[in-house]
């Protein structure tokens, strides 16, 4: 389970601020543990020219401006990271942060 401080750190660490304009273009994959054997070379081969990604600790940021649903990397990122993940788009991360502020 992801704590509120972890969620805040993940949001603050977003390396793709351009996703604010189109929140569905950015997905954060929250990793169960650090990805020590992530296949970054394979990810680079799969990604489209417009796509970008960054792995920071237990968060994999995936920017897909042409759409996540059609992305080859988007479909395989979890497996290539080599750990259990759950992904949320930038809009959902923002909504979760708003809810966390209301709770306290």
C-alpha positions in Angstrom: 0.0 0.0 0.0 1.2 3.5 -0.9 1.4 6.0 1.9 0.3 9.7 1.5 4.0 10.9 1.9 5.1 8.4 -0.8 2.4 9.7 -3.1 3.4 13.3 -2.4 7.0 12.5 -3.1 6.1 10.8 -6.4 4.0 13.8 -7.5 6.7 16.2 -6.5 9.3 14.2 -8.4 7.4 14.3 -11.7 10.1 14.8 -14.4 7.5 15.6 -17.1 5.7 18.9 -16.2 4.3 19.1 -19.7 1.8 16.4 -18.7 -0.1 19.0 -16.6 -1.7 20.2 -19.9 -2.8 16.6 -20.8 -2.9 14.6 -17.6 -3.8 11.3 -19.4 -0.4 11.5 -21.1 1.5 10.6 -18.0 1.3 7.4 -16.0 3.1 6.7 -12.8 3.8 3.0 -12.1 4.2 2.5 -8.4 6.6 -0.4 -7.7 6.2 -2.9 -4.9 10.0 -2.7 -4.4 12.9 -1.1 -6.2 13.4 -2.5 -9.7 17.0 -3.8 -9.5 16.8 -5.7 -12.8 14.7 -3.3 -14.9 15.2 -3.9 -18.6 15.8 -0.2 -19.6 17.5 -1.1 -22.9 14.4 -3.1 -24.0 12.2 -0.2 -22.9 14.2 2.2 -25.0 13.7 -0.1 -28.0 10.0 -0.4 -27.5 9.1 3.2 -26.9 7.8 5.4 -29.6 9.8 8.5 -30.6 7.4 10.8 -28.7 7.5 8.7 -25.5 9.8 9.3 -22.5 10.3 7.6 -19.2 12.2 7.9 -16.0 12.7 5.4 -13.2 13.2 7.1 -9.8 13.3 4.8 -6.8 10.0 3.0 -6.6 8.2 5.1 -9.3 8.4 4.6 -13.0 7.2 7.8 -14.8 5.9 7.1 -18.4 5.0 10.0 -20.6 3.0 8.9 -23.7 1.6 12.0 -25.5 0.1 9.9 -28.3 -1.8 7.7 -25.8 -1.1 5.0 -23.3 -3.6 2.5 -24.8 -1.7 2.2 -28.1 1.8 2.2 -26.6 3.9 -0.9 -27.0 6.0 0.2 -24.0 2.9 0.9 -21.9 1.7 -2.6 -22.4 5.0 -4.2 -21.4 6.4 -1.8 -18.8 5.3 -3.7 -15.8 7.0 -6.9 -17.0 10.1 -5.1 -18.1 10.4 -3.5 -14.7 10.6 -7.0 -13.2 8.5 -6.2 -10.1 4.8 -5.9 -9.2 3.4 -2.5 -10.1 0.2 -0.6 -10.2 -0.2 2.3 -12.6 -2.2 5.5 -12.4 -2.5 8.4 -14.7 -1.5 11.9 -13.7 -5.1 13.0 -13.3 -5.8 10.2 -10.9 -2.7 11.0 -8.9 -3.9 14.6 -8.5 -7.3 13.4 -7.4 -5.8 11.1 -4.8 -3.7 13.9 -3.4 -6.8 16.1 -3.2 -8.6 13.4 -1.2 -5.5 12.9 1.1 -5.6 16.7 1.9 -9.3 16.5 2.8 -8.7 13.5 5.1 -6.0 15.3 6.9 
